[in-house]
């Protein structure tokens, strides 16, 4: 009788063990089975046909916490009163004009780890969409500088609005986003144009430090770099242009700004409307 009980117990234990093993096996299958839906491989990686059909993200905008604002004399100032005031904003107007000029500019900015604000002319964007997308691809910010560099104070309001609207539209068509900044050519705009800029959620600015790279005596790299560095002040909103001599001076300009103890901020750090 005792031997029979032992055999019976051993038999029951074996059955229970088998049931437990099979239970674990089936649970494992349901929890960890790899999906085999159409377009997805066993390694859960989309097949090439599915990748080809996926939409491409073309409107990705890097966002940063706003640290600065533009004051009424167009200086950059920290939002936090205790924030660093020894900063500057570097801006470049009137492009994109030439690959031979812009490519080295972008290479210098990459090498120096600097991001700037490009104020582009709409008609040039139409001519050089590839250069415009290159500005964005290198992490820079693009602003509206009218369609054909018009003096807005000499135009009727309808044409002023067209200058702004056509430029904003082609910027959006080219890089996928509307501009958040506007600078009027020659630093001049009517009250109506300023109001229209505000209504269209663009921050209006001129500049507070003119590099004067359009002046003959500053059209060499040493003279231009020295001229800009000598004018530096906290919050300087620096205006330069897409000129060959400015391209050549850019490394010295950046080095001179930093040697004077200033930080070149990323335009994405500026509070916009």
PyMOL commands that set and color helices and strands:
alter all, ss='L'
color gray80, all
select helices_A, chain A and resi 2-32+48-53+99-112+122-127+129-137+152-154+157-175+185-187+191-199+216-218+221-230+244-259+267-269
alter helices_A, ss='H'
color red, helices_A
select strands_A, chain A and resi 68-70+76-78+87-95+117-120+141-144+181-182+203-204+209-210+237-241+263-264
alter strands_A, ss='S'
color yellow, strands_A
deselect
rebuild
show_as cartoon
